[in-house]
Amino acid sequence: MNIEKFPEYVEQIINGVDQGHFDDVERIPDDYTYEHLFALCFAARMLDGGVELYRKMHHIAERCAIANLRRKVSGEEKIKVLFWAYSAAEWQAESVYRKMLEDERFDVGIIVMPAMMRSYEARRKSYKDSYDYFSARGYQLIDVYDEPSDKSIGWDDVGFLPDIVFNLNAYVEEIPDSMDIMKLPLHCLQIYIPYCMYLPDNKERTYLREAVYTKAVFNIMHRIYMESESHKKGFQDFNLLKGSNVRYSGFPKMDYFYEKHEFPESRIRDIWKLPSIIPTTKMKRVIIAPHHSMSPEHIIRFSTFMNNAFFLLYLAQKYCDEISFIFKPHPNVRMSAVKTGLFRSYEEYDAYVAQWDRLPNAKVVTEENYLDIFATSDAMIMDSGSFIGEYLYVNKPLLFLTRDGQAFSFLGEKLMTAYYQSPGTDYATIEEFLRNVVIGGNDTKEEIRKKVFEEELDYVSIHGCTAGETIYRDMISMLGDE
């Protein structure tokens, strides 16, 4: 985005209103893009009547996009739908993608975006791993990134402009300039599905308000599909649009756990590394998932990895005949671990990770989809935020590693009551969780987890259908269907 041109964009919008360019939503010139709307959003509170003007222009843009969809349907043209994400691990739209793929009115594709704020090496690896993941599973992919040159094609080179874009990450500043979604014309419908559950906060309870509910890009979206009523209320309280673009759908990534899945022994061994001489029923399966927020500069600080990285590896070695481990660090752990000095170089961190992979009972997973891992696990040890909500969908014991500075939203605090907790430096308690709860089966939190889940996260019981179905129904209602 060209921020320097924002004043010019605002002036163009105001002049366009005066000149009647927005009077007919079916004939808004394509020269007006989401950069114009974004610029007006930033300026809204500084202009006399700016908030009202922004809300009016957002409504006009939505009507323009819906008019475009209905025009295509009436002309029996395919509606071009694109989903974009940085990582297969953040692929939260499977159920929505499948529903739209089955509808002949939609031509559906996926773009893996290179994460431009990561190092070239990390960006290249993340892109390749995620692209290969989708490609191997037959998804309809559009390749936009050339790894050797580190360059991306532009929207003009894609061959078409999308009619609907599903944004699966909020960090639009990481998108290559050539693929900037703000460069799209207003007849494109912009949708956001969160890649995680927004549960962490800071102790002042300002993080979610400033980083989520008032985030400018969320005021651009025509629809935001949230995982809980609590989050919908946050947008209603603080969002420039007062939450008028927000719908409570549930978390479509979690639709997976409302489906039936079979895991024969061969599949278990494909997901987990287990010694061949030991039956799968004789080994427990535990996920280790450290967060990346080690540095004091992080607004929210959850990671305890700097205090237990080598102890967790030691536990994997010690329980090699009783527990299979999957080490699943946040993709940014590598960068943070070096930046904070836990490891002196990326090579040293990679050598540490390689130690996990060399164990007969452990493997490393980074960019892959993790739902099969959750479903087949027996427990998790972690210090992240979103997983305290996501892991409730499998009702398995979780040990949350605590440290000073951690804080949660009101919803997050309630979810935390369902889990075991230990300081990240308390090695004895961490090991006792493995021995007593995981191996010993003394899980005293099971009923609490079930109760909290039913009260806060069981969206299928509330809506009578999955999140993917809720979103799909909303999409087709825009086409004029009931």
N, C-alpha and C positions, 0 to 999 in steps of 0.2 A: 504494500500500500504506500502511496505517495502522500505522506502526511503534510508535506509542504504545500500541496495543492488543495488541502481541505477547505481553506477560506474560499477558494475559487469554486469548488464544488458546491458549497453552501449557497454562494451567490447564484450559481447556475440553477439550483433547485428553486430558489425564491423567484428568480426571473421566469423560470419555466411555469411556475404556478400562475404568475401574472399574465403570461402569454397563452395560457390555456393548454399547455402541453400535457397536463394530467387530467383534463376533463373527461376524456374517453379512455377508459382503462385498456381497451383493446387496441389502442393506437399510440401508446406511449413510445416515443422514439428509443431505439436501443442504445443511443448515446448516453442515456441515463442508466447508470450501473449501481451496484451496491456500494461502490466507493462514495457515491453521492449520498446515499442513505447513511452510511457509516459516518461521513463527515458531519452530516446534520445531527446525528445522534450525539457526537462529541460536543457540538456547539449548542445543543438544545437548551441546556440550563443557563447559558450565558446570553441567549437572545430573548428579547421581549416577545412573549408568546411562543417561544421556541419549543417547549414541551408539547403544547397543543399541535403545533405545526408538525413536529416529528410524528406524533401519534397518527395524525391525518395522513402523512406521507407513507407511513408503514402500512396503514390500512389500504391505501391506494395501490401500493406495491403488491400486497397480498391479493387484492382483487385482480390486478393485472396478471399475476401468475396463474390464478385459478381460471380466469378467462382464457388464457393460453391453453390450459389443460382441456377445457371443455371444447374449445375450437378444434383441437387435435382429435378428440374423441368423435365429434360430429363429422369431421372430415375423414374418419377412419385412418388417421395417421397414428403411428406408434409414439407413445410418450417415452422420451429418453430419460432414463433414471440412472444416476450414478451414486455409488457409495464410495467414500474415500476414507482411508485410515492409514496410520503410520505403521501399524504392527498387527500381525495376526493374533497376538495376545490380547489386543484391544478390540477384536472383532466381536461386537456386541449385537449385531443386526442380523444374525443368521435367520431367525424366524421371519423377520420382515422381508429380507431378501428372497426367501423361498416363496412367500405368499405372493409377492409381486412378480416373481419369475413365472409362477403358474398362471398369471393373468395375461392373456394375449394382448391386452391393450398396452402393456409396458415392454420396453426394450431395456433390459437391466444389465449394468456392468459395474465392475469394481476397479478403483484406482488405488494402488499403493503409493502413497506420497513419501518421498525421501524427507526425513526430519532434518531440516537445514541447520538447526541450532546444535545438533550433535557434531562431533568430529567427523571428518570424511570417512575414516575407517569404521566408526560406529554406525554412521549413516548408511554406508555401503552394505555392511553386514546385515543391518536391520532390514533394509530394503530387500536384499537378496533372500534372506531367510523367509520373510513374509510373502514375497512374490512366489517363491518356490512352494510354500505351504498352500496358498490358494490355487496355484497352477496344478499341483499334484492331485488336487481334489476336484478339479473340473469346473472351477468358478469361471465366469465370463470376465476376463481381465483385460484392461487396457494398459499397455506398457508405456509409461510416460518418462522414464528415467534411464539415462545412459550412464552406467556405473563408471566406466573408465574415464569419461570426460567430466563426470559429476555435473551434468547438465540435464535439464528437463525440457520437454517440448512445451508448447503453449496451447491454450484452448483452441486457437485457430488450426493447430496441427492435429488435434484429436479427431477432427473431421465433422464434428457437430457440436452444438451447444446443448447442454442438458436442460430438460424441462423441470426436473426435480433433482436436487442434490441433497443426499443424506450426509451431513457432517458428523463424523464419529469421533472427533477430537475438537477441543475448544482452542487449542494453541495454533490458531491460523497464521501466526507470525512465523511459524516453522515451515509453512508451505513455500515452495519455490515461487519467486515473483511471477514466473511465466504461467503458473497454474493458480494464481491468486483467485479465490472464489469471489472476492469483492469486485473483480473485473467483469463478472457476469452481468448481463442485462436484467432489468427488473422483472421480465416475464419468467425468470427461473424461480421456482419455489424452493426456499431454503429451509431445511429441516435439521434439527440437532437431536441426536440420541447420545446421552452421556456415555463415556467410555468406562466410567467407574461410578461408584456410589459416593456421593459427597457427604462424608461423615466426620472427617477431622475438622477441627476449628482451632483457633488460638484462645488463650485464657480470657482475652478481652471480648471474645465472641464478635470479632470484626472481620475475620478471614473470609468466612462464607459470604458475608454481605458484600465485601469489596472484591473478592476474587471470583465469585460465582453470580450472586443475585444482581449485582450492578455491572457486571462485565459487559462491555460495549457490544461484543459480538452476539451476546444473547438477546440484545434488543433488536438485532437485525433479523433473527430467525422468525419464520412464520409459524413454526411449531417447535416446541421443546417438549419432549416426552420424558417425564420424570418418573423415578422409581418409587416415590412415596408421596403421600399427601403433605407430609412435613416440608418437603422440598418445594412443592407447589406453593405452599403458603409463604415460603421465604421469598419467592419471586413476586407474589402478590403484595408483600410488604415493602419491598425495596426496588423492584425492577421499574425502569422508566415506563414500561407499558403496563405496569401493575399486574403482570402475570396473565394478560389477556391472550398471549401466545403460548401459554403453558397448559399441557394436558397431563393428568396423572394416568399413566398407562401401566406402570410396573416396569421392571427392568427386562427388556427382551432377551438379554444374554441368559437370564435365569430361566427362560422358557424351557431350556434344555432339561432342567431338573423336574419338569412336569411331564416329561415324556418317558417312555419305558426304554431302557437300554440293557442289552445283554453283554456281559463281559466274561466270555469263556477264558480258560486258563491261558490259551495262546495270546489272547488280547491283553490280559493282565501282564504277561511277560513282555509284551511289546511296549507297554506303557512304562512299566517299572523294571528295574534291573534286579533280578533275583538269582542267586546261585542255582544252577540247574538241578543240583542234587536235593534241594530243599523245596517241598511242595508249596504252592502259593498260599495255601491255607495256614501254613506254619510260620509265616512271616508277616508282621504288621507293616503298614505302609504310611510313612510320615512325610509331609511337605515342610521344607524349611524355606521361608519366604521373607528375606530381609528387605526393608525399605531403603531408599537412597538418601533420606534427609539427615545426613550426618553433620553437615556444616552448620555453624551458628548463624550463618546468613539466611538459612531457610526460615520462612515465616512460620511454617509448621514443622516441628522437629519430632520425628517419631523413631528414627533408626537407632538401634542399639548395637548395630553390627560391629562398630569399632571396638566394642567390649567383649564380643563373644564369637567373632568369626572363626577363630581357631578352636575354641571349645566345641562349637557345633560340629566342626570337622572331626574332632576327637571322638565325639559321641557316635558319629557315623562309623568310625573305625571300631569303636568298642562294641557296638551292637550289630556287628556284621552278620551274625548268624540268627538274629532275632527281628531286625527291622530293616526294611528297604527304604531309602531316602530319595526324595527328589529335591535338589537344591534349585530353587526358583527365585533368583534375585530380581528385583525391579530392574528393567533395562538400563536405568541410569546409575545403578550401584557401581559399575565399573568406573565411570567418570568420577563419581563422588569419593570413592574409596582412595583414588589416587590424589584427587584435589585436596582431601583432608589429611593426607599423609599416612593413612592406614597401610597403604602399599606405596613403595617409592616410584613405581612405574606401572604402565599398563601390562608390561611383560610379567612383572611380579604378580599382579592380580591374576593374569591369565594362568600363571603357573599354579596359583592357589586353586583356581577353578578346576584346573586339570587334575588336581589331587582328588577332588570329588569324583570326577568322571572315571578315574582309574580304579576306584574302589569296586569290589565285586557286588556291592549292595547299594550303589548310589549312581545317579546320573544328574546332569545339569540340563535345565530347560529354561530358555529365555524368551524367545519371540513366538513360541508356539501357543496355540489355543490350549487352555488348561482345564477345560470343563471335564474331560475324561479323567484327568488327574484328580480333580476334586471328587468325582463320583466314585472312584476306586480307592481313595485314600481312607485311612483310619483316623488320622489326626493331622493337625498342622501346628507348627511353631512359627510365629511371625510378629512383626511390629509395624504392619502397614495399616492403612485406613479402610479402603474399600472392601477388603477381604472380610472384615468383621461383619459386614452385611451379606456378602456373597456366600460365605461359608455356612451361614445359617440354613441355606437351602438344602444342604446335605445332612444337617443335624449330626455332625461329628464333633468330638472334643477339640478345642483349640486353646493353646497356651499363648496369651498375648504378653510380649516382653515390654515392660514399662521403663520409662526414664523421666527425668525432670523435663518439663516443657510440653509434654503431651497434653492435648485437650481435644474434646469432641463436641459436636453439636448435641442438642438435647436428645435427638434420636440416637446418635452415636453412643451417648452415655447409657441409654436404656439397653442398646444391643450389647454393650460391654458387660452387663450383668449376667449375660448368658455364658461367659467364658472364664476359664482359669486365667490367672494373672501372676506374673512374677517379674521382679526387676531383671533387666537384661544382664546384670552382673551377678545374679544369684545362681551360680552354677548348680548348687545342690538341689534347688527347687526345680530347675529346668530338667535335670536328670530324673528327679523323682516323678515328674509328670510322665516321662517315658516309661518308667518302671511300674508305677502304680496305676495310672489312668490308661495308658496305651497297652502295655503288655499285660498288666494285671486286670484290666477291664473294670476298674472301680470308677466309673463315670457318674459322678453325683450331679452333674449339671444338665443331664439329658432333658428332663422335664422342663427346666427353666428355659432351655433353648427352644423347645417346642412352643411354649407359651408365648415367649417374646416374638417368635416368628409369626405365629397366628395373629397376634395383635398388631404387628407393624409392617410385615413384608409379604403376606400371602395375598398378592393381588389377584390371583385366579379366583379365590373364594369371594373377593369383593366384586370383580367384574364379570365373573362367569366365563371368562375366556383368557387366553394367554395375552401377554403384552404385544406380541407380534400381530395377533388378530385385532386387538384394539387399535393399533397404529394403522393397520391395513384398512380397517373399516373407516377410519377417519380420512385416509387418503381417497378412498373411492367415493366418500361423501362429497369431496371437493369436485368430483367429476359430474356431480348431479345425481348420483345413484343414492338410493335409500340404504 
